[in-house]
């Protein structure tokens, strides 16, 4: 796969232990029950007994789950998604339909960590005997089978007649016979396609298209508060970002309101310089300590105090992969704001594939886009804790780490909320991470489409109960 949306589309063919529902709730999928030991270091899941892999007609068992996670954990596999699962020590098939996850640290509400989407279960037989074939064959147990796939262009899928779920009336799911999922990178083309009826749903739309979508009488434009964001990431071990006074000066200099207005077209909410937005559970509504607009007097005073009163020209660029237009747009404004306080930087529009392999978590300065995750720990740890898949800030703050890890293990809801609030506050005050705003989840659907629920987080697309009227 070459596009993020292809990952979302492919999930229709696979089943996981849990899924993230359209409202970010944790939805049982292959797992039906979960029970922990007393110290929250082991969770035993009970699997449903009626799920089958569509290509080989075999029942999904605990051994398949164990083989899937062990293969992901193999360093030779290089599965970055392992970081999403909260630290697994081992996975053990107890019997045919029970599997135990032994964890490195106590973890409350562990099913939430298994819902992110990276844990799509594959057959043990295929993993052991023909693993390379998963690049070209669909071995899932999800609601649809992949009939045809053209990289970067389209999926053709047909209903999986052996799918295990039914709707509330007892009808077998999915209700659609065939689904075509096109990859249309150009936003104008997507809008034109839904206007003329050649497509039925726009899974994700940029803010610049919403006025046009809202004007089409046969289309319902979709907008929900979301938690995805464009981050400005700095490496705390690279000067001048190692000095928190410089980081704070940059935060004072950046005009969040202007970025939301110009880049997000006003369709979102202001950020607080940490990855947690109002759509997330345990969101802490913190004061805007650096201001929604610029505070150049405070910024320049901090630059002077840090020894950069005469300004500085950065020896490295601000990387801005143009995979989404909002990324380079944000970078241009950041470049302007930094110039206001004497920091000069060049922008490098790094190709997406190069960004993933050579820039993210390796270079000291970049703008990138991240989805929200089901828990605050998931969302923050992948970018702010060593070992996280996108850890590029290299920020040594033990107080922050203790708060985040303490929240992960806290059984009491109030204690967990307090610790998460402390983690968010510390990152806002000291972290090398800036979030100007959280974008709304935007999309569109033709009025002939029924029962489509737009996903708040953007990680999945649910089409099992969708129908299309004539």
N, C-alpha and C positions, 0 to 999 in steps of 0.2 A: 504494500500500500504506500501511496505517495502523498495523500492528503488526509488531514485529520478527519474529515467527514466520512472517508472510506472506513475508518475504524468504527465510527458510529454505525454506519450501514451494516458492516459485517456482523455486528452483534446480534442482528436479527436471526442469524443462522445458528447461534450458539446459546447454550445455557450456562449459567454460573450458579454458585450456591445461593447468592442473594443478588437482587437488582436494586438499583436506585429508581424509585418511582418518579413519575413526572413532577411530583411536589417534593422530591428529595427524601421521601420516606423510605424505609428499608423494607423491601418486598421479598418474601421467601420465594425461591425459585426451585433449585434442586434440593435445597435443605428445607425441612419442615419444622424442626425444633433445634434449639441450642441450649446446652447446659454447661456451666462452668464448675471447676473445682472451687474449694473455699478461698484460695488465694489468687484466683483469677489468672492463673498461669497456664491453664489447660481448658479448652473448650471442646466438647463433644457434640457433633452435629448428627442428626438423624436425617437420612435422605429419603425422598419419595422413591417408590419402587416401580413406577410406571413410565419412567423416562428412558428412551432408547436413542442411540446414535443413528442418525438417518441413513448413513451410507453402508453401515455394516450390520445393521439390525441386531445390535447387542444392547442389553440393559445397562444403564449407567450405574456403576457401583462405587463403593468406597475406595476400591483399589484404583479406579480411574482417577478419582480425586487426588489420592496420594501420589500417583504417578505424575499427574499434571503439575502439582506444586513442587515435587522433587525435580522435575525437569526444568521448571522456571528457576529454581534455586541453584541449579548447576551453573557455575561460572562460565562454562563453555557455551551456554545458551545465550547469556547476555540479556536476560529479561529484566528491563528496568522496572517493570511493574511490581516486582517483589518488594520494593520499598513502600508500596501502598498498603501492605498487609500487617503493619505494626510490629514486625520482628518475629518471624517464625523460627523456632528451634528445630522442630521436626513435625511431620504429618504421619499419622498412623491409622491404617484401616483396622478398626476393631472387629467388625464383621462385614457382611455384604453391604449393609446399609447404614453403618455408623462409622464416623471418622473423627479422630481427635487431632486438634491442632495444639501442639505444645509450644508455648510462647517464651520469648526471651525475657519479657517483663510482664508484670500484672497489667491486664487490660480489661476495663469494663466495656460492656456493650460491644463485644467483639464482632458480631454479625455485620455491624456497620462497616468494618474494615474490609470485609469480604464482598462488599457490594459495588466496589468502584468500577468493575468491568474488566480488569486485567486477568481475572481468574476464570476465564471460559474453560470448561472442562473438556478434555480430549480423551479418547480411548487409550487405555494402557497399552493395548496391542499395537496401535499405530505409533505411539511414542517409542516403544521398544524396537519395533521392527521396520518402520518406514517413516521416521519423523519428518524427513525432508518433503514428503508428499503433502504436508499441510499447506505448503505454499501454493499448491494447485488444486487440492481437493478439499471439500467441505465435510468435516467429520463432526459437525455439531449435533445438538439435540434440541435446537430452538424451533420457533414457530415457522420458519421458512427454510427452504433448501436453495442453495445457490445453483442456478442453471447455467449462467454465463457471467463472466467478469472480465471487463476490459480495463486494465490499469489506468487510473486517472480519468476514466470516462463514464463507465456505467456498471451497475449490477443488474442482472435479471434474476428474480427469485420467484419460486412457486411455493404454495402452501405445503407444509409438512403434514401429511395425513395421519402421522403417528404422534402428533404433538399431544402432550398430556393435559393441557388446561382446557377448561370450558368457561363460557360466560355465565352470568347469573341465572340464565334460563336453561342452562344445560347444553347449549350448542357447542359443538367442537370448535376450537380455535385453531388457526386464524380463520376469519370470515372471508377475507380476500383470497382469490385464486392465484393471482399473479401480481407482482410488484416490480416496477422498474425504478431504480434509484440512480439518477443521473448526477454526475459531478460537473457542475456548471460554475467555474471560477468567477466568471464575469457577473457582477450583481445586476447590471442592466438586463442581461440576457435572462436571468432568473425571473425578474419582474415581468418582462415581456412574455415569457413562457407561461407564467401563471395567468396573465391577463388574457392570452388567447386560448387558454385551456389545454395546452400541450403538456403541462404538469399540473398536479393537484395540490401539492404542498411545497412550500419553501421551508426547509428545516431551520435555516438560519439566515437572517437578513441583516445587512449593515444599516446603521441608523440613517444614512443618507438616502436610502430607498423607501423609508417608511411613509413619507408624505405621499409619494406616488402610489404605494400599495393601499394606503387609506382612501385614495380617490377612486379605486376600481370597485364598481358596484357589485360585481360577482365574487368579490374576494373579501374575506375577513382578515384584517391585519391583526397580528398577535403581539402583545407586549406584556411582559411580567417582570417584576423586580428580580434581578439575578445576582449571582455572586462571582461571575467571571470578570477578569480585570486585566489591564495592561500595566505591567510592573516596570519600574526603572530600577535595575539591579546594579549595585556597586560591590566591588570586592574590598572588604575591610582590611585586607593585607596588602593592598596596592595604594600607594600614596597618590593623591592626598586623602583618599577615602578612609585611611586608617584613623584619622582624627575625627571624633564625633562632632567637633565644632564645625568642621567642613560639611559633614553630612547634614547637620542641622541648618547650616547656612543655605545649602541647596534646597532643603525642604521649605525654608522661608521664601526662597526666590521663586519657587514654582507656583504658578497660578492654577490651582486645581479647577476653579470655576471656569476659567477660560478654556482649559483642556476639555472639560465636560461639554461646554457649549460648542466649541469649534470642532472637536474630534468626535465626541459622542452625540452631537446635535441635541444636547440637553436630555437625552434618553438614558438616564442612569442616576446614581446617587454618588455624592462625594466620598472619597476614600479617606482613611485615617493612617496611611503609611504602614499598614500591615495587611495581610491577605484576607482578612475576615470582613465580610460585608453584611448588611442588614438581612439578607436572605438566608444567612447561616444560623444554625442553632448556636447558642452561647456567644452571639455577637455582643460586644461591649460598646455601648454608645459613648465614646470618649469625646472630650472637648477637642475642638479643632485648634490644637496648640500652636500650629504654624500658620494658621489662618487659611480660609478658603481661597483668598487672593494673595498677591505678593506682599511681603513685608521686607522691603529692601534695606531699610535702616537696620533692622535686627540682623539680616543676612550679612551685610557689609561689616558690621561690628564684629561678628564672629569670624569672618575671613581675616580681618585685621588682627584679632586676638590669636588666631592660629598661625600667623606669620605670612599670610597671603594677601596682605593689603594692597600690594602692587599687581595682583593678579597672577594667573598661572595658565600656561598652555599645556594641555594634557598630551602626553606622549602616545596615547592610544585613542582609537576612535570610539564613538558611540555606535554600537552595532544595532541596526534596525532592519530585520528581515521583512521584506514586503509581502509576506504571506497573507497578511491582512492589511488593508490600506490604513487602518488606525495606528499601526505600529510606526511607520515612517512619519505619519502626521504628528504623532506624539513626540517623536524624536526631534522634529524641526522646532517645535515649541520649546522643548527642553533646552535645545542648543541656544535659543534666543534668551531664555531666562538665565542660563548660566553665564552668558555674556554680560548680563546686567550686573553680575557680581564679580566680574573679572576672570571668569573661567572660560577658556576658549577650547572648543573641541570640534573635531570633524565628524561627520556622519558617514557611516559605511553601510550601504544597503546590501547586506549579506544575503546571498541566496539561502533559501530555507534548509536545503540539504547540508550546505556548508555550516550554517548556524548550528544545526543539531549535532554535527560531528566534530566541529572545531571551535565553537564559540560558547554555547550555553554551558555554564558551570566551569568554563575554562578561561574566558577573557574577562577583563575587569569591569566592563561597562556595556550594558545592553538593555534594550526594551524588548519585551516579549509578552505573549498572551498566555494566561492560565485559566483553566476551568476551576470552578469551585468543587469541593469534595464533601463527602457526607459528614465528616467531623472536623472540628477545629484542628485537632491533632494532625489528621491527614493533610489538611490544607496547608498548615504551617510547617510541618516537619519536612516535607519534600523539598522546600526551598530554604529552610533555616537550620536544619540539623545535619551534622556530618553523616554521610552515607545516604542522604536524601537524593532522589533521582535528579533534582534540579538545584542542588546545593552549590551555589556559586558565590555566596556572600562572605564565606570564611569569617564569620562573626563569632568571636569567643566571648560569650556572655553566659556564665554559669547560672546566674539567677534566672535568666530567661529559660534556659534548658530545664532547670529544676521545676519551674512552674508548668511548663508544657508537659513534661513527663509525669509530673504529679497529677495533673488533670486527667491524663490518659488512664491512670490507675484508680482514680477516685470513684467509689461506688455511690457516694452521696452526691445528689444533683447540685445542691447549693455549693458544696466544696469544689466540685468540678467547675462550676460557673465562675467562682471567685478566682481560681487558678488560671482559667482561660483568659479572664479579664486582665489579670496581672501580666500574662504573656503578651497580650495585645498591647498593653500600655508600654511595656519595656521595649517592644519592637518599634512602636511609634516614636518613643523618646530617643532611642539610641541606635536602632537598626539601620543597616545600609540598604534599605528597601523602601521604595516610594510607590504608593498606589494612588494616582490622582482621582480615579472614580471606578465604580462598579457599573458595568453596562447592564441595561435591561436585556432580557432574553427576547429577541425579536424574530418574527417569522410571519408566515401568511398561509392561509388555507382557502381553497375555493369553497363556496357555500354548498356545493354538492357533496362535500366530504363530511361524514358523520363520525362522532366518537373519537376525534383526534385530540389528544392531550399534549400540549406543548411542554417539553421538558425544561424545568427551571434551570437545571445545571448544564444542560447541553451535552451530556455524555451518552445519552441513549435516545432511541426513537422507538416508541411503542405503536405498533400497527396491528396488533392481534385482533382488536375489536373494531377496527375501522371498517366502514362500508362507504360505498360511493353511490349516490342516487343518480338515476337517469335524468 
